[in-house]
Amino acid sequence: MSLLPDIKVIDLTRVLAGPWCTQILADYGATVIKIEKPGVGDDTRHWGPPYAKDADGNLSSEAAYYLSANRGKQSVTLDFSKPEGAALLLRLIEQADVLIENYKVGSLQKYGLDYESLKAINPRLIYCSITGFGQTGPYAARAGYDFAIQGIGGLMSITGERAGLPGGGPQKVGVAVVDVMTGMYASTAILAALTNRASSGLGRYIDVALLDVQVAMLANVGMNYLVSETLPKRWGNAHPNIVPYQTFATADGEIVIAIGNDGQFASFCEVLGVPEWSADQRYSRNPARVQHRELLVPMLAEQLKTWNAKELAEALEAVGVPCGPINNLAQVFADPQVQARGMRTDVPHPNAGSVPQVRHPVQFSGEALAPMVAPPLLGQHTEQVLREMLELAPGQIGDLRAQGLI
């Protein structure tokens, strides 16, 4: 099943935020044409190790980073910094529904690839720019990287162990979460613009900034500050508004306890053999537990040290108390629920035999989404796209290759 069978996307992005957005559109069935510099390609093609292995166990040239964000696309190598290359790209854009780019503000204008120029030749075009700081404001000209944005946007100030504890201090998140969330926001904006175009007949310009996304994704923590005007602390694995909602050590490993309401806390205390704690006015309701956190948490920690993690999890799950182990990635992909949901899959690849992929996490009723297609080799679809979309003859394509344009 393809949800976007007639949508053509020109992808002028590289690294993660933009490619993540276009991979989502490709997962939904859009034709995504990834434009890459001849001989070089997306930066992440070279961000290894690790690299995928071929059928004989030898390392291929396919970096895992690149493989994570580019499935289902067609790769076209095209040097649009030259007038002849830009002219070819314009012909492709004339037939496109969506263009996505993540160049510095204003840098595509000199090639005639800015929105105002392209709107004149394709008024139905939806044009999405992804930058670090957006198209306006004093930081607009700056380059934006996930790590720096996590610092500037406040995420690192609330992430990490509490000050004064071992390992205390600001920390970045373990995955480039701002890039990923920016790709998500961009994809939903594009889908909204496509829906609007169905009635208006017109395209739209979309300005997505990593910093804007990071500030927005502060969610309840950002709102806590705006309401209270009190700076949030770093809580490590604890929660500022809910107790107990953190990790605890058991006799043989750590476990996550995520008590969401007072009933769950009562059940938790029953399992631990201390039902009187949930009747204590200091702990019976969550606001009181938050107020008396420093008394309650050490008491819970002492109780939990006597339990085996697996036995504790089974006992808590039986009474509806949310909890879970802290898995490494080997354990994640071996988890029976993850396996039952088919989150890991393998797709054929021309160089590596097959490469692993993580399934798109959304499932729809009816037919399944179309089978995944491996991330493309550099320039794998150049001749196909030029032949099918621009109707170029083999000789013309050969001339372009000889000139270094493709």
DABELCOR-V744888 format. One record per pair of residues at least 4 apart in sequence whose ideal C-beta (glycine too) atoms are under 6 Angstrom apart, sorted by the first residue. I is the first residue (numbers start at 1). J is the second residue. D is the distance in whole Angstrom. If there is no record, write none. Layout:
# DABELCOR-V744888
i j d
I J D
I J D
This chain:
# DABELCOR-V744888
i j d
1 367 4
1 369 6
2 29 3
2 370 5
3 28 4
3 29 5
4 28 5
4 29 5
4 30 4
5 29 5
7 30 4
7 97 5
8 31 5
8 96 5
8 97 5
9 25 6
9 30 5
9 32 4
9 98 4
10 33 6
10 93 6
10 96 5
10 99 5
11 22 4
11 32 5
11 34 5
11 100 6
12 35 5
12 101 4
13 18 2
13 19 6
13 100 6
13 102 4
14 42 4
14 43 5
15 43 6
15 44 6
16 20 6
16 69 6
16 176 6
16 179 4
17 130 5
17 179 4
17 182 4
17 183 5
18 100 6
18 102 4
18 130 5
19 23 6
19 69 4
19 70 6
20 69 5
20 180 6
20 183 3
21 183 4
21 186 4
21 187 5
22 32 5
22 100 6
23 69 5
23 71 6
24 187 4
25 30 4
25 32 6
26 30 6
26 32 4
26 72 3
26 73 5
27 360 4
29 370 6
32 73 4
33 74 5
33 76 6
33 385 6
34 73 5
34 75 5
35 76 6
35 78 5
36 41 4
36 42 6
36 75 6
36 77 5
38 77 4
38 79 6
41 45 5
41 378 4
44 65 4
44 66 4
45 63 6
45 66 5
47 63 5
47 65 4
48 63 4
50 64 5
51 59 5
51 60 6
51 62 6
51 63 6
52 60 5
52 62 4
52 352 4
52 355 5
53 57 5
53 59 6
54 58 5
54 60 5
54 352 5
54 353 5
55 353 4
60 351 5
60 352 4
62 67 6
62 352 5
66 70 6
67 355 6
67 375 5
70 375 4
71 357 6
71 372 6
71 375 5
72 373 5
73 376 6
74 381 4
75 376 4
75 378 6
75 379 6
75 380 5
75 381 6
76 381 6
76 382 5
76 385 5
77 379 4
77 382 5
77 406 5
78 85 5
78 89 6
78 406 6
79 85 4
79 405 5
80 85 4
80 86 4
80 89 5
80 111 6
84 405 6
85 405 5
86 111 5
91 390 5
93 118 6
94 121 6
94 122 5
98 126 5
98 190 6
99 127 5
100 128 5
101 129 6
102 130 4
103 107 5
103 108 5
105 131 6
105 135 6
105 140 5
105 141 6
108 113 4
108 114 5
109 114 4
112 117 5
115 119 6
115 127 4
115 205 5
118 122 6
118 125 6
119 123 6
124 203 5
125 203 4
126 190 6
126 193 5
126 203 5
126 204 5
127 205 5
128 186 6
128 190 6
128 206 4
129 207 6
130 186 6
130 208 5
131 209 6
132 142 6
132 143 6
132 144 1
132 210 5
133 139 4
133 140 6
133 142 6
133 144 6
133 209 5
133 211 5
134 207 6
134 209 3
135 207 5
136 140 6
144 149 6
144 210 5
146 176 4
146 178 5
146 179 5
147 172 6
149 153 5
149 178 5
149 210 5
149 211 6
149 214 5
150 155 4
150 156 5
150 172 5
150 178 6
151 156 5
153 211 5
153 214 4
153 215 5
155 159 6
155 214 6
156 170 4
156 172 6
157 170 6
158 221 6
158 232 5
158 234 6
159 171 5
160 169 6
160 170 5
160 171 4
160 234 5
161 165 5
161 167 5
161 168 5
161 236 4
162 168 6
162 234 5
162 236 5
163 168 5
164 168 6
173 177 5
177 181 6
178 210 5
178 214 5
181 213 5
181 217 5
182 210 5
182 213 5
185 208 6
185 213 5
186 208 5
189 206 5
193 204 4
196 200 6
218 222 3
221 232 5
224 228 6
225 232 6
235 240 6
237 246 5
237 247 4
238 246 4
239 245 4
243 289 4
243 290 5
243 293 5
244 257 5
244 259 5
244 300 6
245 258 5
245 259 6
247 254 5
247 256 6
248 255 6
248 257 6
248 301 6
248 304 5
249 254 5
250 255 6
250 304 6
250 307 5
250 309 4
250 312 6
251 308 6
252 308 6
252 309 6
253 309 5
254 326 5
255 309 5
255 323 6
256 323 6
256 324 5
257 323 5
258 322 4
259 264 5
259 265 5
260 264 6
262 285 6
264 321 5
265 278 6
266 278 4
267 319 4
267 321 5
268 321 5
269 274 5
269 275 5
269 277 5
269 278 4
270 275 5
271 315 5
271 316 6
272 303 5
277 283 5
278 284 6
282 288 6
282 292 5
283 289 5
283 296 6
289 296 6
292 296 6
293 297 6
307 312 4
313 323 5
316 321 4
316 323 5
327 331 4
327 332 5
333 344 5
336 340 6
338 343 5
342 359 6
343 358 6
343 359 5
345 357 5
345 359 6
346 354 5
346 356 5
347 357 6
347 372 5
347 374 5
348 354 5
349 354 6
349 355 5
349 374 4
355 374 6
357 372 6
376 380 4
381 385 5
382 406 5
383 387 6
383 397 5
384 388 6
385 389 5
386 390 5
386 392 5
386 397 6
387 392 6
392 396 4
392 397 5
400 405 5
400 406 5
401 406 5
